[in-house]
Amino acid sequence: MRTNEIEHVQLAMPPGKESEARNFYEGVLGIPEVPKPPNLAKRGGCWFVRDALKIHLGVENGSSRPQSTDEGRWL
């Protein structure tokens, strides 16, 4: 199976760790951060996009199973 694009992958992150996420995704992996829509930005987290690669990090409160993760869409 050949994959052309991953629409997005959403991963859970702990509250207050946006700076560490930026250091890793932008600094280490070289994936630029893009602004989240205003209605979602108030929840925290970060979005990173480079070409067809889209990674969304959503803040979770530490529950045993993350509530906001999804697998995106394979295109």
C-alpha distances in whole Angstrom, upper triangle without the diagonal:
4,7,10,12,13,16,18,19,22,24,27,30,34,36,38,35,34,36,34,31,32,33,29,27,29,31,29,25,27,25,28,29,29,32,31,33,36,36,33,35,38,36,35,32,30,27,25,23,22,20,17,18,20,21,24,27,29,32,33,36,35,35,33,30,29,29,27,24,21,17,17,14,11,11
4,7,9,11,14,17,18,21,23,27,29,33,36,37,34,33,34,32,29,30,31,27,25,27,29,27,23,24,22,25,27,27,30,29,31,35,35,32,33,36,35,34,30,28,25,23,21,19,17,14,15,18,20,23,25,28,31,32,36,35,35,34,30,29,29,27,24,21,17,16,14,10,9
4,6,8,11,13,14,18,20,24,26,30,32,33,31,29,31,29,26,26,28,25,22,23,26,24,20,21,19,22,23,23,26,25,27,31,31,28,29,33,31,30,27,24,21,19,17,16,14,11,11,14,16,19,22,24,28,29,33,32,32,31,28,26,26,24,21,18,14,13,11,7,6
4,7,10,12,14,18,21,24,27,30,32,33,31,29,30,29,25,25,27,24,21,22,25,24,20,20,18,20,21,21,24,24,25,29,29,27,28,32,30,29,26,24,20,18,15,14,11,8,10,13,15,19,22,24,28,30,33,33,33,33,30,27,27,25,22,19,16,13,11,8,6
4,6,9,11,15,17,21,23,27,29,30,27,25,27,26,22,22,24,22,18,20,23,22,18,18,15,17,18,18,20,20,22,25,26,23,25,28,27,26,22,20,16,15,12,11,9,5,7,9,12,15,18,21,24,26,30,30,30,30,27,24,24,21,18,16,13,10,8,6,5
4,5,7,11,14,17,20,24,25,27,24,22,24,24,20,20,22,20,16,18,21,20,17,17,14,16,17,16,19,18,20,23,23,21,22,25,23,23,19,17,14,13,11,11,10,6,6,7,9,12,15,17,21,23,26,27,27,26,23,20,20,17,15,12,9,7,6,5,6
4,7,10,13,17,19,23,24,26,24,22,24,24,20,20,23,21,17,19,22,22,18,18,15,16,16,15,16,15,17,20,20,18,19,23,21,21,18,16,12,12,10,11,10,7,7,6,9,10,14,16,20,21,25,26,26,26,23,20,19,16,14,11,9,6,5,6,7
4,6,10,13,16,19,21,22,20,18,21,20,16,17,20,18,14,17,20,19,16,17,13,14,14,13,15,13,15,18,18,15,17,20,18,17,14,13,10,10,9,11,11,9,7,5,6,7,10,12,16,18,22,22,23,23,20,17,16,13,11,9,7,5,7,9,10
4,7,10,13,17,19,20,18,17,19,18,15,16,19,16,13,16,19,18,16,17,14,15,14,14,16,14,17,20,19,16,17,20,17,16,13,12,10,10,11,13,14,11,9,6,5,6,8,10,14,15,19,19,19,19,16,13,14,11,8,6,5,5,8,10,13
4,7,10,13,15,17,15,14,17,17,13,15,18,16,13,16,19,19,17,18,15,16,14,14,15,13,15,18,17,13,14,17,14,13,10,10,9,10,12,15,16,14,12,9,6,4,6,7,10,12,15,16,16,17,14,10,11,7,5,5,7,7,11,13,16
4,7,10,13,15,13,13,16,14,11,14,16,14,12,16,18,18,16,18,15,16,15,16,17,15,17,19,18,15,15,17,14,13,10,10,10,11,14,16,19,17,14,11,8,6,5,6,9,9,13,13,14,14,12,8,10,8,5,7,9,10,14,16,19
4,7,10,12,11,11,15,13,11,14,16,15,14,17,19,19,18,20,18,18,16,17,17,15,18,19,18,14,15,16,12,11,9,10,12,14,17,19,22,20,17,14,11,9,6,5,6,6,9,9,10,11,9,6,8,7,6,10,12,14,17,20,23
4,7,9,7,8,11,10,9,12,14,13,13,16,17,17,17,19,17,18,15,17,17,15,18,19,18,15,14,15,12,10,7,9,12,14,17,20,23,22,18,16,12,10,6,6,5,6,9,9,11,12,12,9,11,10,10,13,15,17,20,23,25
4,6,6,9,11,10,10,13,15,15,15,18,19,19,20,22,20,20,18,19,19,17,20,20,19,16,15,15,12,10,9,12,15,17,20,23,26,26,22,19,16,13,10,8,6,6,7,7,10,12,12,10,12,12,13,16,19,20,24,26,29
4,6,8,11,11,11,14,16,16,17,19,20,21,21,23,21,20,18,19,18,16,18,18,17,14,13,12,9,7,8,11,15,17,21,24,27,27,24,21,17,14,11,9,5,6,7,9,12,15,15,13,14,13,15,18,21,22,26,28,31
4,6,8,9,10,12,13,15,16,17,18,19,20,21,20,19,16,18,17,16,19,18,18,15,13,12,11,8,8,11,15,17,21,24,27,27,24,21,18,15,12,11,8,10,10,12,15,18,19,16,17,16,18,21,23,24,28,30,32
4,6,5,6,9,10,11,12,14,15,16,17,18,17,17,14,17,16,16,19,19,20,16,14,15,13,9,8,10,13,15,18,21,25,25,21,19,15,14,10,10,9,11,12,13,16,18,18,16,17,16,17,20,22,22,26,28,30
4,5,5,6,9,10,10,11,13,14,15,16,14,13,11,13,13,13,16,16,17,14,12,13,11,8,6,7,10,12,15,18,22,22,19,16,13,12,9,10,9,12,14,15,18,20,20,17,18,16,16,19,21,21,24,26,28
4,5,5,6,9,10,10,11,13,14,15,14,13,11,14,14,15,19,19,20,17,15,16,15,11,10,9,12,13,16,19,22,23,20,18,15,14,12,13,13,16,17,18,21,23,23,20,22,20,20,22,24,24,27,29,30
4,5,5,6,9,10,10,11,13,14,14,14,13,16,17,17,21,21,23,19,17,18,17,13,11,11,13,13,17,19,22,23,20,18,15,14,12,14,13,15,17,17,20,22,22,19,21,19,19,22,22,23,26,28,30
4,5,5,6,8,9,10,11,12,11,11,10,13,14,15,18,19,20,17,15,17,15,12,9,8,10,10,13,15,19,19,16,14,11,11,8,11,11,14,16,17,19,21,20,17,19,17,16,18,19,19,23,24,26
4,5,5,5,7,9,10,10,9,9,7,11,12,14,17,19,20,17,15,17,16,13,10,8,9,9,12,14,18,19,16,14,12,12,10,13,14,17,19,20,23,24,23,20,22,19,19,20,21,21,24,25,26
4,6,6,5,7,9,9,10,11,10,14,16,17,21,22,24,21,19,20,20,16,13,12,13,12,15,16,19,21,18,17,14,15,13,16,16,19,21,22,25,26,25,22,24,22,21,23,23,23,26,27,28
4,6,5,5,6,8,9,11,11,15,17,18,22,23,25,21,19,22,20,17,14,12,12,11,13,14,18,19,15,15,12,13,12,15,16,18,21,21,23,24,23,21,23,21,19,21,21,21,24,24,26
4,6,6,5,6,6,7,8,12,14,15,19,21,23,19,18,20,19,16,12,10,10,7,10,11,14,15,12,11,9,11,10,14,16,18,21,21,24,24,23,20,22,19,18,19,18,18,21,21,23
4,6,6,4,5,5,7,11,13,15,19,21,23,20,18,21,20,17,14,11,10,8,10,10,14,16,13,13,11,13,13,16,18,21,24,24,27,28,26,23,25,22,21,22,21,21,23,23,24
4,6,6,8,9,10,14,17,19,23,24,26,23,21,24,23,19,16,14,14,12,13,13,17,19,16,16,15,16,16,19,20,23,25,26,28,29,28,25,27,25,23,25,24,24,26,26,27
4,6,8,11,13,16,19,21,25,27,28,25,23,26,25,21,18,15,15,13,14,14,17,18,15,16,14,17,16,20,21,23,26,25,28,28,27,25,27,25,23,24,23,23,25,25,26
4,6,9,11,15,18,19,23,25,27,24,22,25,24,21,17,15,14,10,11,10,13,15,12,13,12,14,15,18,20,23,26,25,28,28,26,24,26,23,21,21,20,20,22,21,23
4,6,9,13,16,18,22,24,26,23,22,25,24,21,18,14,13,9,10,8,12,14,12,13,12,15,16,19,21,24,27,28,30,30,29,26,27,24,23,23,22,21,23,22,23
4,7,9,13,15,18,21,23,20,19,22,21,18,15,12,10,6,6,6,9,11,9,9,9,12,13,17,19,22,25,26,28,28,27,23,24,21,20,20,19,18,19,19,20
4,6,10,13,16,18,21,18,16,20,20,17,14,10,8,5,6,6,10,12,10,10,10,12,13,16,19,22,25,26,28,29,28,24,25,22,20,21,20,19,21,21,22
4,7,9,13,15,17,15,13,16,16,13,11,7,6,4,6,9,12,14,12,10,9,10,11,14,16,19,22,24,26,27,26,22,22,19,18,19,20,18,20,21,22
4,6,10,12,15,13,11,15,15,13,11,8,6,6,7,9,12,13,12,10,10,10,12,14,16,20,23,25,27,28,26,23,22,19,19,19,19,17,19,21,21
4,6,8,11,10,8,11,13,11,10,8,7,9,10,13,15,16,15,12,12,11,12,13,15,19,22,24,26,28,26,22,22,18,19,19,21,19,21,23,23
4,6,8,6,5,9,10,9,9,7,6,9,11,15,17,17,15,12,12,9,10,11,13,16,19,22,23,25,23,20,18,15,16,17,18,16,19,21,22
4,6,5,6,9,11,11,11,11,10,13,14,17,19,19,18,15,14,12,13,13,15,18,21,24,25,27,25,21,19,16,17,18,20,18,20,23,23
4,5,5,7,9,10,12,12,12,16,17,21,22,22,21,18,17,15,15,14,15,18,20,24,25,28,26,22,20,17,19,20,23,21,23,26,27
4,6,6,8,10,12,13,14,17,19,22,24,23,22,19,18,15,15,13,14,17,19,22,23,26,24,20,18,15,18,19,21,20,22,26,27
4,5,6,7,9,10,11,14,16,20,22,21,20,16,15,11,11,9,11,13,16,19,20,22,20,17,15,12,14,16,18,17,20,23,24
4,5,5,7,8,10,13,16,19,22,22,20,16,15,11,11,10,10,14,16,19,21,23,22,18,17,14,16,18,20,19,22,25,26
4,6,9,11,13,17,19,23,25,25,23,20,18,14,13,11,10,13,15,18,20,23,22,18,17,15,17,20,22,22,25,28,29
4,7,10,12,16,19,23,25,24,22,18,16,12,11,8,7,9,11,14,16,19,18,15,13,11,14,17,20,19,23,26,28
4,7,10,13,17,20,23,23,20,17,14,11,9,7,6,9,11,14,16,19,18,15,14,12,14,17,20,19,23,26,28
4,7,10,14,17,20,20,17,14,11,8,5,5,5,9,12,14,16,18,17,14,14,11,12,15,17,17,20,23,25
4,7,10,14,17,17,14,11,8,6,5,7,9,12,15,17,19,21,20,16,16,13,13,15,17,16,19,21,23
4,7,10,13,13,11,7,6,4,6,9,11,15,18,20,21,23,21,17,17,14,13,14,15,13,16,18,19
4,7,10,11,8,6,5,6,8,12,14,18,21,22,24,25,23,19,20,16,15,16,15,14,16,17,18
4,6,7,6,5,6,9,11,15,18,21,24,25,27,28,25,22,22,18,17,16,16,14,15,16,16
4,6,5,7,9,12,15,18,21,24,28,28,30,30,28,25,25,22,20,19,18,16,16,16,16
4,6,8,11,14,17,20,24,27,30,31,32,32,30,27,27,23,21,20,18,15,15,15,14
4,6,10,13,16,19,23,25,29,30,30,31,28,25,25,21,19,17,15,12,12,11,10
4,7,10,13,16,20,22,26,26,27,27,25,22,22,19,16,15,13,11,11,11,11
4,7,10,13,17,19,23,24,24,25,22,19,19,16,13,12,11,9,11,12,12
4,7,10,13,16,19,20,21,21,19,16,16,13,11,11,10,9,12,13,15
4,6,10,13,16,17,18,19,17,13,14,10,9,10,11,10,13,15,17
4,7,9,13,14,16,17,15,11,12,9,9,11,12,12,16,18,20
4,6,10,12,13,15,13,9,9,7,8,10,13,14,17,20,22
4,7,9,11,13,12,9,10,8,10,13,16,17,21,23,26
4,6,7,10,9,6,7,8,9,13,16,18,22,24,27
4,6,9,10,8,9,11,13,17,20,22,25,28,31
4,6,8,8,10,12,13,17,20,22,26,28,31
4,6,6,8,11,12,16,19,21,25,27,31
4,7,9,12,13,16,18,21,24,27,30
4,6,9,9,12,14,18,21,23,27
4,6,6,10,12,15,19,21,24
4,6,9,12,14,18,21,24
4,7,10,12,15,18,21
4,7,9,13,15,19
4,6,9,12,15
4,7,9,12
4,7,10
4,6
4
